[in-house]
Every structure is written in structure tokens, then in C-alpha cells.
């Protein structure tokens, strides 16, 4: 299951405009049991607990250093439209970054790389969507 971008997805992100803020919409599915590289559960009750170690580090300065802010996060209670696999996520989180470069620089930073191990240990899969600009009112979109 996907927890990292493919090369083509990364290239598409890099091709976007270098300036202007973006929002990253994260749909997260956690492992039933955390899986660290050494084969242990890292003392975590489950994947969500491992991921929370990662999240706490992000909120302890990594996001701020990138100029990013958490806009929204919440547990998903149920899916309403779509097939079961597409709806099977645990948490939604939306983070605002000042630019694509800020997002990429954060992901490459030593502080981020140090805590990334908890993200990998906790995530079963993720859907990450990059949004930019303001969409027109839906009634004005034509095909």
C-alpha cells in the first residue's frame, strides 16, 4: 500500500508553480500493529500511536520551521459515497504550506528525517492530495 510518492507523482508536484501556498489533504489509514524496522512494535499499542509520535514532533517545531500550519484534523467516522476500499481511512488532516518548496524542504530536513521512522511504522497507507488556489463556485464549473 502507498505511503510514499511514486517518482511520477513527485515530478508532478515539482512541476507546479514554485510560488503560492498549497494545502496538503492527508487521508491516513493506520496499521493494526506498529511495525518498526527492527521488527518491534516500538512499545506502541498500534500504528496510530506510532504515527502520533511523528505528529507530535511535527507540531513541536517542524511545521513551524517550514512556515506550515495545521488547518484541520479529525477522526473519520464513516464513508458515505464510494467503494469500501476508497472509504477505509482513519483520519483526515489538512496542512497549509507557504509553497511547494517549503513542503519539499521540510520533508528533506534532518529534523523531519529523524522522526519519519514513526510515520513509516504507523501508516498502512495514505492518500495525499495537493490543492492550490481557490476553486470557483461549483455551479460555475463547465466541462
N, CA and C atoms as an extended XYZ file, in Angstrom:
429
Properties=species:S:1:pos:R:3:atomname:S:1:resname:S:1:resid:I:1 pbc="F F F"
N         0.834       -1.184        0.000 N   UNK     1
C         0.000        0.000        0.000 CA  UNK     1
C         0.882        1.252        0.000 C   UNK     1
N         0.377        2.308       -0.557 N   UNK     2
C         1.160        3.524       -0.749 CA  UNK     2
C         1.338        4.324        0.541 C   UNK     2
N         2.593        4.614        0.868 N   UNK     3
C         2.918        5.535        1.963 CA  UNK     3
C         3.950        6.558        1.518 C   UNK     3
N         4.353        6.489        0.254 N   UNK     4
C         5.340        7.428       -0.299 CA  UNK     4
C         4.962        7.709       -1.755 C   UNK     4
N         5.346        8.874       -2.273 N   UNK     5
C         5.005        9.189       -3.665 CA  UNK     5
C         5.819        8.356       -4.650 C   UNK     5
N         5.209        8.102       -5.798 N   UNK     6
C         5.957        7.482       -6.888 CA  UNK     6
C         6.838        8.567       -7.500 C   UNK     6
N         7.755        8.172       -8.326 N   UNK     7
C         8.622        9.145       -8.999 CA  UNK     7
C         7.789       10.095       -9.850 C   UNK     7
N         6.786        9.582      -10.567 N   UNK     8
C         5.966       10.450      -11.417 CA  UNK     8
C         5.117       11.403      -10.575 C   UNK     8
N         4.637       10.966       -9.426 N   UNK     9
C         3.880       11.865       -8.547 CA  UNK     9
C         4.776       12.973       -8.001 C   UNK     9
N         5.981       12.624       -7.628 N   UNK    10
C         6.924       13.624       -7.133 CA  UNK    10
C         7.271       14.622       -8.229 C   UNK    10
N         7.487       14.143       -9.446 N   UNK    11
C         7.791       15.034      -10.566 CA  UNK    11
C         6.619       15.977      -10.852 C   UNK    11
N         5.388       15.469      -10.759 N   UNK    12
C         4.213       16.314      -10.976 CA  UNK    12
C         4.147       17.416       -9.922 C   UNK    12
N         4.464       17.091       -8.677 N   UNK    13
C         4.485       18.097       -7.617 CA  UNK    13
C         5.546       19.154       -7.912 C   UNK    13
N         6.711       18.722       -8.349 N   UNK    14
C         7.800       19.645       -8.661 CA  UNK    14
C         7.485       20.542       -9.861 C   UNK    14
N         6.623       20.085      -10.760 N   UNK    15
C         6.283       20.860      -11.955 CA  UNK    15
C         5.309       21.995      -11.674 C   UNK    15
N         4.675       21.979      -10.514 N   UNK    16
C         3.724       23.029      -10.179 CA  UNK    16
C         4.422       24.354       -9.958 C   UNK    16
N         3.640       25.436       -9.863 N   UNK    17
C         4.240       26.754       -9.661 CA  UNK    17
C         5.048       26.805       -8.365 C   UNK    17
N         6.262       27.384       -8.410 N   UNK    18
C         7.114       27.407       -7.222 CA  UNK    18
C         6.593       28.341       -6.133 C   UNK    18
N         5.821       29.335       -6.519 N   UNK    19
C         5.297       30.296       -5.548 CA  UNK    19
C         3.826       30.011       -5.290 C   UNK    19
N         3.366       30.457       -4.159 N   UNK    20
C         1.952       30.308       -3.815 CA  UNK    20
C         1.730       29.178       -2.839 C   UNK    20
N         0.843       29.406       -1.904 N   UNK    21
C         0.588       28.408       -0.868 CA  UNK    21
C        -0.157       27.202       -1.431 C   UNK    21
N         0.013       26.085       -0.751 N   UNK    22
C        -0.679       24.843       -1.093 CA  UNK    22
C        -1.279       24.261        0.177 C   UNK    22
N        -2.302       23.466        0.009 N   UNK    23
C        -2.854       22.682        1.090 CA  UNK    23
C        -2.644       21.217        0.747 C   UNK    23
N        -2.158       20.479        1.719 N   UNK    24
C        -1.996       19.039        1.558 CA  UNK    24
C        -3.111       18.363        2.365 C   UNK    24
N        -3.944       17.622        1.647 N   UNK    25
C        -5.026       16.878        2.282 CA  UNK    25
C        -4.540       15.446        2.460 C   UNK    25
N        -4.485       15.008        3.703 N   UNK    26
C        -3.996       13.686        4.063 CA  UNK    26
C        -5.156       12.795        4.488 C   UNK    26
N        -5.305       11.646        3.855 N   UNK    27
C        -6.200       10.613        4.347 CA  UNK    27
C        -5.295        9.495        4.832 C   UNK    27
N        -5.433        9.139        6.097 N   UNK    28
C        -4.496        8.225        6.739 CA  UNK    28
C        -5.188        6.953        7.205 C   UNK    28
N        -4.566        5.827        6.925 N   UNK    29
C        -5.010        4.524        7.427 CA  UNK    29
C        -3.848        3.949        8.227 C   UNK    29
N        -4.114        3.598        9.470 N   UNK    30
C        -3.056        3.116       10.356 CA  UNK    30
C        -3.000        1.592       10.410 C   UNK    30
N        -1.814        1.087       10.669 N   UNK    31
C        -1.607       -0.346       10.849 CA  UNK    31
C        -2.240       -0.782       12.160 C   UNK    31
N        -2.728       -2.013       12.209 N   UNK    32
C        -3.285       -2.556       13.456 CA  UNK    32
C        -2.188       -2.668       14.514 C   UNK    32
N        -0.977       -3.003       14.064 N   UNK    33
C         0.184       -3.125       14.961 CA  UNK    33
C         1.327       -2.338       14.331 C   UNK    33
N         1.942       -1.447       15.101 N   UNK    34
C         3.082       -0.674       14.595 CA  UNK    34
C         4.202       -1.621       14.199 C   UNK    34
N         4.914       -1.270       13.122 N   UNK    35
C         5.999       -2.103       12.612 CA  UNK    35
C         7.235       -1.250       12.360 C   UNK    35
N         8.179       -1.303       13.306 N   UNK    36
C         9.437       -0.576       13.155 CA  UNK    36
C        10.431       -1.442       12.389 C   UNK    36
N        11.480       -0.813       11.875 N   UNK    37
C        12.464       -1.517       11.049 CA  UNK    37
C        13.101       -2.698       11.759 C   UNK    37
N        13.238       -2.608       13.093 N   UNK    38
C        13.854       -3.704       13.840 CA  UNK    38
C        12.893       -4.860       14.109 C   UNK    38
N        11.672       -4.776       13.571 N   UNK    39
C        10.687       -5.834       13.740 CA  UNK    39
C         9.824       -5.681       14.980 C   UNK    39
N        10.097       -4.675       15.795 N   UNK    40
C         9.321       -4.472       17.017 CA  UNK    40
C         8.130       -3.561       16.768 C   UNK    40
N         7.275       -3.461       17.792 N   UNK    41
C         6.160       -2.513       17.732 CA  UNK    41
C         6.548       -1.177       18.362 C   UNK    41
N         7.808       -1.031       18.764 N   UNK    42
C         8.308        0.216       19.333 CA  UNK    42
C         7.650        0.608       20.635 C   UNK    42
N         6.990       -0.349       21.297 N   UNK    43
C         6.279       -0.043       22.529 CA  UNK    43
C         4.948        0.645       22.297 C   UNK    43
N         4.475        0.611       21.051 N   UNK    44
C         3.207        1.258       20.707 CA  UNK    44
C         2.072        0.239       20.725 C   UNK    44
N         0.911        0.701       21.162 N   UNK    45
C        -0.262       -0.165       21.185 CA  UNK    45
C        -0.748       -0.488       19.777 C   UNK    45
N        -0.498        0.423       18.823 N   UNK    46
C        -0.969        0.228       17.453 CA  UNK    46
C        -0.273        1.234       16.532 C   UNK    46
N        -0.607        1.183       15.259 N   UNK    47
C         0.001        2.079       14.287 CA  UNK    47
C        -0.331        3.545       14.529 C   UNK    47
N        -1.531        3.806       15.005 N   UNK    48
C        -1.908        5.198       15.267 CA  UNK    48
C        -1.019        5.796       16.355 C   UNK    48
N        -0.686        5.024       17.363 N   UNK    49
C         0.192        5.525       18.427 CA  UNK    49
C         1.589        5.825       17.881 C   UNK    49
N         2.096        4.980       17.003 N   UNK    50
C         3.399        5.254       16.376 CA  UNK    50
C         3.323        6.524       15.546 C   UNK    50
N         2.249        6.656       14.765 N   UNK    51
C         2.082        7.853       13.935 CA  UNK    51
C         1.973        9.105       14.801 C   UNK    51
N         1.368        9.004       15.957 N   UNK    52
C         1.231       10.156       16.845 CA  UNK    52
C         2.596       10.639       17.331 C   UNK    52
N         3.571        9.757       17.458 N   UNK    53
C         4.935       10.184       17.800 CA  UNK    53
C         5.476       11.104       16.704 C   UNK    53
N         5.224       10.729       15.474 N   UNK    54
C         5.609       11.540       14.316 CA  UNK    54
C         4.870       12.870       14.339 C   UNK    54
N         3.568       12.817       14.536 N   UNK    55
C         2.738       14.018       14.540 CA  UNK    55
C         3.144       14.986       15.652 C   UNK    55
N         3.428       14.469       16.826 N   UNK    56
C         3.847       15.326       17.939 CA  UNK    56
C         5.140       16.061       17.605 C   UNK    56
N         6.062       15.379       16.932 N   UNK    57
C         7.318       16.028       16.533 CA  UNK    57
C         7.052       17.119       15.500 C   UNK    57
N         6.142       16.865       14.558 N   UNK    58
C         5.797       17.891       13.580 CA  UNK    58
C         5.276       19.138       14.275 C   UNK    58
N         4.418       18.940       15.272 N   UNK    59
C         3.811       20.060       15.990 CA  UNK    59
C         4.764       20.694       16.996 C   UNK    59
N         5.872       20.047       17.279 N   UNK    60
C         6.854       20.585       18.232 CA  UNK    60
C         7.905       21.455       17.535 C   UNK    60
N         7.672       21.827       16.294 N   UNK    61
C         8.589       22.760       15.646 CA  UNK    61
C         8.869       22.526       14.176 C   UNK    61
N         8.660       21.318       13.677 N   UNK    62
C         8.986       21.033       12.277 CA  UNK    62
C         8.052       21.793       11.338 C   UNK    62
N         6.753       21.769       11.609 N   UNK    63
C         5.814       22.507       10.767 CA  UNK    63
C         6.085       24.004       10.836 C   UNK    63
N         6.308       24.507       12.039 N   UNK    64
C         6.562       25.939       12.216 CA  UNK    64
C         7.809       26.376       11.448 C   UNK    64
N         8.862       25.565       11.506 N   UNK    65
C        10.099       25.897       10.793 CA  UNK    65
C         9.864       25.963        9.285 C   UNK    65
N         8.896       25.192        8.786 N   UNK    66
C         8.569       25.195        7.355 CA  UNK    66
C         7.579       26.298        7.000 C   UNK    66
N         7.084       27.014        8.012 N   UNK    67
C         6.059       28.033        7.761 CA  UNK    67
C         4.692       27.426        7.536 C   UNK    67
N         4.521       26.181        7.942 N   UNK    68
C         3.273       25.447        7.718 CA  UNK    68
C         2.372       25.512        8.951 C   UNK    68
N         1.082       25.352        8.696 N   UNK    69
C         0.113       25.315        9.789 CA  UNK    69
C        -0.905       24.213        9.547 C   UNK    69
N        -1.273       23.531       10.636 N   UNK    70
C        -2.337       22.539       10.578 CA  UNK    70
C        -3.650       23.300       10.498 C   UNK    70
N        -4.426       23.020        9.481 N   UNK    71
C        -5.722       23.673        9.321 CA  UNK    71
C        -6.810       22.855        9.998 C   UNK    71
N        -6.734       21.536        9.851 N   UNK    72
C        -7.845       20.695       10.307 CA  UNK    72
C        -7.356       19.265       10.440 C   UNK    72
N        -7.810       18.575       11.468 N   UNK    73
C        -7.618       17.130       11.562 CA  UNK    73
C        -8.743       16.536       12.397 C   UNK    73
N        -9.163       15.359       12.011 N   UNK    74
C       -10.267       14.723       12.715 CA  UNK    74
C       -10.318       13.245       12.353 C   UNK    74
N       -10.838       12.448       13.294 N   UNK    75
C       -11.106       11.046       13.007 CA  UNK    75
C       -12.244       10.957       12.005 C   UNK    75
N       -12.153       10.016       11.084 N   UNK    76
C       -13.223        9.785       10.113 CA  UNK    76
C       -14.191        8.797       10.735 C   UNK    76
N       -15.465        9.155       10.770 N   UNK    77
C       -16.445        8.271       11.412 CA  UNK    77
C       -17.046        7.264       10.444 C   UNK    77
N       -17.240        7.655        9.185 N   UNK    78
C       -17.792        6.709        8.215 CA  UNK    78
C       -17.650        7.266        6.813 C   UNK    78
N       -17.684        6.376        5.837 N   UNK    79
C       -17.715        6.764        4.444 CA  UNK    79
C       -19.166        6.872        4.000 C   UNK    79
N       -19.421        7.771        3.070 N   UNK    80
C       -20.793        7.979        2.633 CA  UNK    80
C       -20.970        7.632        1.151 C   UNK    80
N       -20.021        8.030        0.307 N   UNK    81
C       -20.101        7.737       -1.125 CA  UNK    81
C       -18.766        7.148       -1.563 C   UNK    81
N       -18.806        6.069       -2.337 N   UNK    82
C       -17.586        5.451       -2.854 CA  UNK    82
C       -17.514        3.995       -2.454 C   UNK    82
N       -16.583        3.280       -3.074 N   UNK    83
C       -16.447        1.869       -2.729 CA  UNK    83
C       -15.763        1.732       -1.370 C   UNK    83
N       -15.921        0.599       -0.754 N   UNK    84
C       -15.447        0.375        0.620 CA  UNK    84
C       -13.957        0.643        0.778 C   UNK    84
N       -13.138        0.188       -0.163 N   UNK    85
C       -11.686        0.382       -0.041 CA  UNK    85
C       -11.322        1.860       -0.091 C   UNK    85
N       -12.016        2.622       -0.946 N   UNK    86
C       -11.718        4.048       -1.074 CA  UNK    86
C       -12.138        4.825        0.164 C   UNK    86
N       -13.049        4.292        0.935 N   UNK    87
C       -13.569        4.988        2.115 CA  UNK    87
C       -12.900        4.540        3.409 C   UNK    87
N       -12.040        3.551        3.347 N   UNK    88
C       -11.468        2.957        4.556 CA  UNK    88
C       -10.211        3.695        5.013 C   UNK    88
N       -10.408        4.859        5.621 N   UNK    89
C        -9.330        5.639        6.221 CA  UNK    89
C        -9.727        5.994        7.647 C   UNK    89
N        -8.729        6.291        8.480 N   UNK    90
C        -8.969        6.564        9.893 CA  UNK    90
C        -9.016        8.052       10.230 C   UNK    90
N        -8.181        8.861        9.571 N   UNK    91
C        -8.035       10.273        9.924 CA  UNK    91
C        -7.900       11.109        8.653 C   UNK    91
N        -8.447       12.318        8.703 N   UNK    92
C        -8.187       13.325        7.675 CA  UNK    92
C        -7.428       14.465        8.342 C   UNK    92
N        -6.443       14.994        7.655 N   UNK    93
C        -5.681       16.144        8.150 CA  UNK    93
C        -5.368       17.046        6.961 C   UNK    93
N        -5.516       18.351        7.169 N   UNK    94
C        -5.207       19.333        6.122 CA  UNK    94
C        -4.153       20.282        6.671 C   UNK    94
N        -3.044       20.405        5.934 N   UNK    95
C        -1.931       21.262        6.353 CA  UNK    95
C        -1.678       22.288        5.251 C   UNK    95
N        -1.500       23.548        5.651 N   UNK    96
C        -1.181       24.632        4.722 CA  UNK    96
C         0.332       24.855        4.731 C   UNK    96
N         0.923       24.915        3.539 N   UNK    97
C         2.345       25.224        3.371 CA  UNK    97
C         2.468       26.499        2.554 C   UNK    97
N         3.460       27.327        2.831 N   UNK    98
C         3.597       28.569        2.075 CA  UNK    98
C         3.939       28.340        0.598 C   UNK    98
N         4.489       27.162        0.278 N   UNK    99
C         4.845       26.853       -1.118 CA  UNK    99
C         5.192       25.371       -1.234 C   UNK    99
N         5.265       24.909       -2.465 N   UNK   100
C         5.728       23.532       -2.708 CA  UNK   100
C         7.146       23.351       -2.164 C   UNK   100
N         7.984       24.360       -2.396 N   UNK   101
C         9.376       24.295       -1.955 CA  UNK   101
C         9.434       24.116       -0.439 C   UNK   101
N         8.586       24.838        0.303 N   UNK   102
C         8.570       24.710        1.769 CA  UNK   102
C         8.218       23.283        2.177 C   UNK   102
N         7.251       22.678        1.488 N   UNK   103
C         6.866       21.292        1.775 CA  UNK   103
C         8.030       20.347        1.497 C   UNK   103
N         8.655       20.496        0.336 N   UNK   104
C         9.758       19.613       -0.046 CA  UNK   104
C        10.979       19.801        0.855 C   UNK   104
N        11.288       21.052        1.198 N   UNK   105
C        12.412       21.322        2.103 CA  UNK   105
C        12.167       20.711        3.476 C   UNK   105
N        10.920       20.803        3.961 N   UNK   106
C        10.595       20.200        5.252 CA  UNK   106
C        10.826       18.691        5.201 C   UNK   106
N        10.321       18.051        4.151 N   UNK   107
C        10.445       16.594        4.037 CA  UNK   107
C        11.898       16.142        3.935 C   UNK   107
N        12.772       17.013        3.450 N   UNK   108
C        14.197       16.680        3.324 CA  UNK   108
C        15.013       17.098        4.541 C   UNK   108
N        14.410       17.812        5.473 N   UNK   109
C        15.163       18.338        6.619 CA  UNK   109
C        15.612       17.222        7.562 C   UNK   109
N        16.755       17.390        8.225 N   UNK   110
C        17.223       16.394        9.192 CA  UNK   110
C        16.215       16.146       10.315 C   UNK   110
N        15.547       17.193       10.788 N   UNK   111
C        14.562       17.023       11.873 CA  UNK   111
C        13.420       16.122       11.421 C   UNK   111
N        12.936       16.325       10.197 N   UNK   112
C        11.855       15.501        9.658 CA  UNK   112
C        12.340       14.068        9.447 C   UNK   112
N        13.504       13.912        8.855 N   UNK   113
C        14.024       12.569        8.584 CA  UNK   113
C        14.204       11.765        9.871 C   UNK   113
N        14.542       12.442       10.946 N   UNK   114
C        14.733       11.767       12.238 CA  UNK   114
C        13.435       11.142       12.745 C   UNK   114
N        12.303       11.805       12.558 N   UNK   115
C        11.033       11.308       13.099 CA  UNK   115
C        10.220       10.523       12.075 C   UNK   115
N        10.645       10.528       10.823 N   UNK   116
C         9.932        9.840        9.750 CA  UNK   116
C         9.747        8.351       10.055 C   UNK   116
N        10.630        7.774       10.828 N   UNK   117
C        10.563        6.357       11.188 CA  UNK   117
C         9.226        6.019       11.856 C   UNK   117
N         8.677        6.951       12.622 N   UNK   118
C         7.393        6.712       13.298 CA  UNK   118
C         6.231        6.736       12.300 C   UNK   118
N         6.342        7.578       11.291 N   UNK   119
C         5.328        7.632       10.239 CA  UNK   119
C         5.278        6.298        9.502 C   UNK   119
N         6.434        5.814        9.116 N   UNK   120
C         6.528        4.545        8.392 CA  UNK   120
C         6.023        3.389        9.263 C   UNK   120
N         6.368        3.406       10.538 N   UNK   121
C         5.953        2.331       11.443 CA  UNK   121
C         4.447        2.302       11.644 C   UNK   121
N         3.796        3.461       11.565 N   UNK   122
C         2.384        3.534       11.877 CA  UNK   122
C         1.425        3.469       10.707 C   UNK   122
N         1.852        3.907        9.530 N   UNK   123
C         0.935        4.006        8.390 CA  UNK   123
C         0.819        2.710        7.599 C   UNK   123
N        -0.406        2.297        7.381 N   UNK   124
C        -0.672        1.217        6.438 CA  UNK   124
C        -0.691        1.784        5.026 C   UNK   124
N        -1.389        2.924        4.879 N   UNK   125
C        -1.434        3.607        3.580 CA  UNK   125
C        -1.890        5.043        3.794 C   UNK   125
N        -1.684        5.853        2.756 N   UNK   126
C        -2.040        7.262        2.808 CA  UNK   126
C        -2.450        7.719        1.423 C   UNK   126
N        -3.405        8.624        1.388 N   UNK   127
C        -3.733        9.348        0.171 CA  UNK   127
C        -3.395       10.796        0.461 C   UNK   127
N        -2.525       11.390       -0.344 N   UNK   128
C        -2.088       12.768       -0.145 CA  UNK   128
C        -2.427       13.556       -1.400 C   UNK   128
N        -3.239       14.596       -1.219 N   UNK   129
C        -3.681       15.430       -2.332 CA  UNK   129
C        -3.153       16.836       -2.150 C   UNK   129
N        -2.559       17.394       -3.199 N   UNK   130
C        -2.055       18.764       -3.173 CA  UNK   130
C        -3.101       19.671       -3.813 C   UNK   130
N        -3.509       20.701       -3.087 N   UNK   131
C        -4.503       21.657       -3.572 CA  UNK   131
C        -3.889       23.049       -3.571 C   UNK   131
N        -4.253       23.841       -4.580 N   UNK   132
C        -3.728       25.197       -4.658 CA  UNK   132
C        -4.792       26.135       -5.202 C   UNK   132
N        -4.640       27.404       -4.899 N   UNK   133
C        -5.573       28.397       -5.408 CA  UNK   133
C        -6.954       28.229       -4.811 C   UNK   133
N        -7.868       28.974       -5.317 N   UNK   134
C        -9.237       28.886       -4.864 CA  UNK   134
C       -10.096       28.391       -6.011 C   UNK   134
N       -10.867       27.347       -5.768 N   UNK   135
C       -11.745       26.818       -6.791 CA  UNK   135
C       -12.920       27.769       -7.006 C   UNK   135
N       -13.402       27.853       -8.240 N   UNK   136
C       -14.595       28.662       -8.474 CA  UNK   136
C       -15.798       27.981       -7.830 C   UNK   136
N       -16.862       28.694       -7.590 N   UNK   137
C       -18.075       28.043       -7.075 CA  UNK   137
C       -18.449       26.894       -8.003 C   UNK   137
N       -18.845       25.765       -7.446 N   UNK   138
C       -19.094       24.578       -8.246 CA  UNK   138
C       -20.127       24.803       -9.359 C   UNK   138
N       -21.066       25.706       -9.152 N   UNK   139
C       -22.067       25.984      -10.168 CA  UNK   139
C       -21.481       26.623      -11.413 C   UNK   139
N       -20.271       27.185      -11.314 N   UNK   140
C       -19.684       27.855      -12.472 CA  UNK   140
C       -18.705       26.991      -13.239 C   UNK   140
N       -18.469       25.751      -12.792 N   UNK   141
C       -17.547       24.852      -13.495 CA  UNK   141
C       -18.293       24.227      -14.670 C   UNK   141
N       -17.705       24.301      -15.852 N   UNK   142
C       -18.280       23.665      -17.037 CA  UNK   142
C       -17.260       22.707      -17.610 C   UNK   142
N       -17.760       21.729      -18.342 N   UNK   143
C       -16.842       20.731      -18.924 CA  UNK   143
C       -16.428       21.077      -20.314 C   UNK   143
